[in-house]
Amino acid sequence: MDRQEFQLRADACLERVEQWLEGFDPDELDFTSADGVVKLEFATGATFVLNRQTAAHQMWFAAGASAWHYEWGEGEQAWRCDKDGHDLLTRIAEVTGGRLGRAVSL
């Protein structure tokens, strides 16, 4: 994938996550975004970070003490973990729901 294609796919991912986050009560979960970074900010003070890593052509997601790197899977048309192949959006929903104490889907 060339740089331009990566940028389009990464920006689409970030925008999708931002749109999803708009559905939460900001007193429970708020977010900020700038320059390829989306920060999820919980009422408890916890912060998760999703960002694009242009040089590596990856998306990175950090939640607490855990962090993952994702590469675009052309066959699946999804961002997949470079270690075990799990889906980025599914992981964001899982760990966000875990932090909120209820199931959420993205």
RAFENWO-V833162 format. One record per helix or strand. SS is the DSSP state (a for helix, b for strand). FROM is the first residue (numbers start at 1). LEN is the number of residues. Records with the same first field share a line. If there is no record, write none. Layout:
SS: FROM-LEN ; FROM-LEN
//
This chain:
a: 3-19 ; 88-13
b: 29-6 ; 37-6 ; 47-7 ; 58-6 ; 66-8 ; 78-4 ; 87-1
//
